[in-house]
Amino acid sequence: MLNDFDHAAGLGDRYEQENRDFSTENKKSKLESDPDDCIGDPIENLGTRKTDPAFFLEQKSDEPNLLVEQLLALMEKLTPQQIDLIYDLFGSQRQLTEIANEEGKSVTAIHNRKSKIIARLRKLFAEQGIL
């Protein structure tokens, strides 16, 4: 029979295995194999702003992004409903199912609308020689 110490050790091993952070382990092995391609030791950077995704999103650039400005200009050639769908999907990051339920349409119909809008924007970008 197992004594209490063996049982606790077994549980500790099990919890350690279940709670492994494979992302951090992958970063550690990448650091060991190619240190020049990493931002530093992942354990040391766990609590720093350098590794916080919000830090990158909060950074403001002094120069406006030319591609974003061109996209906004080309979006003026879309219908108001198309523009609303683009803002719902990419600006508000709403799900297709949420938009479909709100509009009383199928998810497939909303997906097809999104695909057509993206195809139209690609065509407009190509006409402008942007992409």
For each residue, the residues with C-beta under 8 A, 3 or more apart:
1:
2: 6 7 10
3: 6 7
4: 7 8
5: 8 9
6: 2 3 9 10
7: 2 3 4 10 11
8: 4 5 11 12
9: 5 6 12 13
10: 2 6 7 13 14
11: 7 8 14 15
12: 8 9 15 16
13: 9 10 16 17
14: 10 11 17 18
15: 11 12 18 19
16: 12 13 19 20
17: 13 14 20
18: 14 15
19: 15 16
20: 16 17 25
21: 24 25
22: 25 26
23: 26 27
24: 21 27 28 42 43 46
25: 20 21 22 28 29
26: 22 23 29 30
27: 23 24 30 31 38 42
28: 24 25 31 32 41 42 43
29: 25 26 32 33
30: 26 27 33 34 37 38
31: 27 28 34 35 38 40 41 42
32: 28 29 35
33: 29 30
34: 30 31 37 38
35: 31 32 38
36:
37: 30 34
38: 27 30 31 34 35 42
39: 45 50 51
40: 31 44 45 50
41: 28 31 44 45
42: 24 27 28 31 38 45 46 51
43: 24 28 46
44: 40 41 48
45: 39 40 41 42 48 50 51
46: 24 42 43 51
47:
48: 44 45 51 52
49: 52 55
50: 39 40 45 55
51: 39 42 45 46 48 55
52: 48 49 55 56
53: 56 57
54: 57 58
55: 49 50 51 52 58 59
56: 52 53 59
57: 53 54
58: 54 55
59: 55 56
60:
61: 64 65
62:
63:
64: 61 68 69
65: 61 68 69
66: 69 70
67: 70 71 130
68: 64 65 71 72
69: 64 65 66 72 73
70: 66 67 73 74 125 128 130
71: 67 68 74 75 121
72: 68 69 75 76
73: 69 70 76
74: 70 71 77 121 124 125 128
75: 71 72 78 83 86 121
76: 72 73
77: 74 124
78: 75 82 83 86 117 120 121
79: 82 83
80: 83 84
81: 84 85
82: 78 79 85 86 113 117 120
83: 75 78 79 80 86 87
84: 80 81 87 88
85: 81 82 88 89 99 110 113 114 117
86: 75 78 82 83 89 90 91 117
87: 83 84 90 91 92
88: 84 85 91 92 94 99
89: 85 86 92 93 94 96 99 114
90: 86 87 93
91: 86 87 88
92: 87 88 89
93: 89 90
94: 88 89 98 99
95: 98 99
96: 89 99 100 107 110 111 114
97: 100 101 107
98: 94 95 101 102
99: 85 88 89 94 95 96 102 103 110
100: 96 97 103 104 105 106 107 109 110
101: 97 98 104
102: 98 99
103: 99 100 110
104: 100 101
105: 100 109 110
106: 100 109 110
107: 96 97 100 110 111
108: 111 112
109: 100 105 106 112 113
110: 85 96 99 100 103 105 106 107 113 114
111: 96 107 108 114 115
112: 108 109 115 116
113: 82 85 109 110 116 117
114: 85 89 96 110 111 117 118
115: 111 112 118 119
116: 112 113 119 120
117: 78 82 85 86 113 114 120 121
118: 114 115 121 122
119: 115 116 122 123
120: 78 82 116 117 123 124
121: 71 74 75 78 117 118 124 125
122: 118 119 125 126 131
123: 119 120 126 127
124: 74 77 120 121 127 128
125: 70 74 121 122 128 130 131
126: 122 123 129 130 131
127: 123 124
128: 70 74 124 125
129: 126
130: 67 70 125 126
131: 122 125 126
